[in-house]
């Protein structure tokens, strides 16, 4: 029924009888998640339409079984666009570190990987955040022991732009970042707590107006020079993380 609660089991999002779920774990088709309502300014008609659209997208893209689906470009994408999950913020948001200044997408695309393959990788990672990382005991403790919910999870992004140049921000890179931003906005609403762009060169602030569109509108982005990066991160992340 549309009131059955989805669960994440054996690396898949399913219902108790094992059938595929096209809603995130902990939710059912009949109830609109609070995060969707917030994104629609509590307008239930808009939120209902968004919730139906999200379920359709999850079904069409087999998101329920993405963690048991082969990811042939996983390792190559990690090499060409260095990123990793490490620790959590002071309020229990998992932290994702990215190093766009080290990326080499030209080689990646030559190997047969496409922008859509990278978007698939992004979805894989978002589902890993929600279904695995957010269930860790340390993170649940910082949330007062409350069970994990799609309504409350967020991640903090540290984007280390050391070595970045304008050539890194052209063509396919911007296309990918734009597509990933669209996926986040439409299907993982309100999942980014904040973005810290650290070790930023002096010219980045001036160029920001032209590239900020790759991030969801609701996200606060802090641009921090090398001298301000450490203190900027300490504001949100404890040193033992």
N, C-alpha and C positions, 0 to 999 in steps of 0.2 A: 504494500500500500504506500501511498505518498507520505505516510507518517513514519515509515521505517527509518531508523537511524543508521547512517553509514559508519563503517569502521575501517581502519587501516590494518589489514591482516595479510601476512605473508607477502609483503611488499605490494599489495594491491588495495584499492579502495572498493570495498564490497559491502553488501548487506549481510545480515546474519546467516542467510541461506546460501551465501557464496556468489550470488548474482552481482553483476557489475553495478557500481554506484556512480551516478553522474553528478553527485554533489560531494563536497569535501567531507572528510570524516567528522563525526559528531553532529551532522546536520541531516535534515530530511527535505524532501521536495516541497512539502507544504508550508514550511516556516522560512520566511525571508531572514537571512542573517543580519544582525545589527549593523555590521560594517557596511553592508549594501544599503541599508536604510540611511546610514550616516552620509554615505556618498551621494545619495539622492535627496539630501536635506529633509529626511523624514517623509518624503512624498511616496506614499505606498504604491500608487499606480506606476510611477517611474521605477521604483525599487523592484516591484513584481516583474516588470518587463526586463530589467537588468538581470534578475535572478534566473528567469527563464532562458535568457540569452547565454548566461554563464553555463547553465546545464547543457544547452545545445552544443556549445563550444567544447565542453569537456567530453561529451559523447562523440562528436565528430573527430576529435583529436586523440581519442582513446587515452585520456589523461588518467583514468582509473587504473590503468596497467602500465604506465610509462616506466615504472621502476623494474618491470620484468621484460621490457622491450629492449632489444639490442640497441646500443648507442655507438655506432661504428666510428664516429668522429670524436668521442668523448676525450680521449687522451690528447689528440691533436689540437682540439679546441683549448684544452687546459694549457698546452704548451704555447699556442699562438696568442692566447689572451689570458695571461696568468691571473688566476683568482682562486681564493680558498676561504673556507669558513674557519674561524678561530675565536673561541671564547664568546663572551656575551657582555652586554653593557650593564651599567649599574642597576638598571630596572628590568633586566632579564631579556633584552633583545639580542638574538644571535648576531654576530658581527661577520660581515662579508668584506674581505679585502680584495680589491681589484688593482691591477697595475697596467693601465692602458698605455703608459709610456714604453712598456716592454713588448707590446703586441706586434705581431707580424702576420697580418691577415692575408697579405698577398700570397705567401707560401701556402697558407691554409686553403685558400680558394683554388690554388693550382692543384692541390691534392684531390679536388673533387667536392669539397665541402661547400655548401651554399649558405646564404643568409638564413634561409628557412631551417637548415640543419642547426645553425647557431641558436635560432629562436627555440627550436625543440630542446636544445641543451639548457636554455634558460628556464623553460617550463619544468624540465627534469629537476633543476636545482631548486626552483620555488617549491615544488612538491616535496623535495627532500627537507627543506626548511620546515615546512608545515607538518609533515608526517613523521619526521625522525628527530631533527635537532630540537624542536620545541618541546619534545617529550622528555628531554634529559632532566634528571633529578635536580641539578643545580638551578636550572632555568625555572622549573616548576616551583622550587622553593622561593625564588625571588618574586614569583607571582602569588605568594601567600599559600602555596599548596593547592591552589585551584586547578582543576583539570584543564588540559589544553583545549583551546577553542579557536576556530577559524575567525571568530569575532575579535580576538585580542592579540593574535600573534603579529609581530612586526620584525623587520630586521634593520640593523644599522649598517650603512655602507661606508667603508673607508676607501676612497679612490686615490691611490698614490700615483700622482702624475709626474713623478721624477722622470726626466728624459723626454717628456712629451714635446711634440712640435706640431705645427699646423697641419703637416702632412698626415699625422695620425688621425686627424679629425675631418678627413674628407671622404667623399665617395661611399664605399661599402661600409665603412665604420659607422658613419652617421646613419646610414640606412638601417644597419643592424640595431644601433642604440634606439633609433626611432621605433622600430618594430617591437623591440623588447619593452619600451615605454608604453606602447599601445596595449600590449598583452597585460602588463602590470595594471594599467589604468582600468581596463575593461574586465579582467578576469581575476585579478588579485588586488582588489581595491583596498587602499589604506594599509598596505603591507610594508611600506617603507617608513621607518621612524624618522630618518634623517640621512643626509648624505654629507660626508666631510671630504672635500677635495683638498688633499694635503700635498705639501711640497710644490705648490703652484708657482710657475714662473710669473714674472711681473706682467707679461702680456695677456695672461689668461683672463684676468678680470675685465679687460677691455673687449675681449672677444666673446665674453660670456653671453651677451644678449643674442648672439647668433647661434649658440649651441644649447642654450638652456631648454629649448623646446624638446630635447630628447628625454627629459625627465617629466614625470607626471606633475601637473600644475600644483597639486596640493603639497608637494615635497619641499621642505626647507633645505637649501644647499648652502653650506658654509665653505668659502674658498680661503684656505689657510696657506700662507707662505711657509717655507722651511723653518724659519725662526719661531713661528706660532703654532706649528703642527703638533708638537708634543703636548703642550698645555691645552690645545684645542681638543685633542683626543682624551686627555685625562679628565676633562669636564664630563665626559660620558662613559669612560671605560676605566675600571680600576687597574692599577699597575700590574697586578698578578694575572691579568688577562692578556 
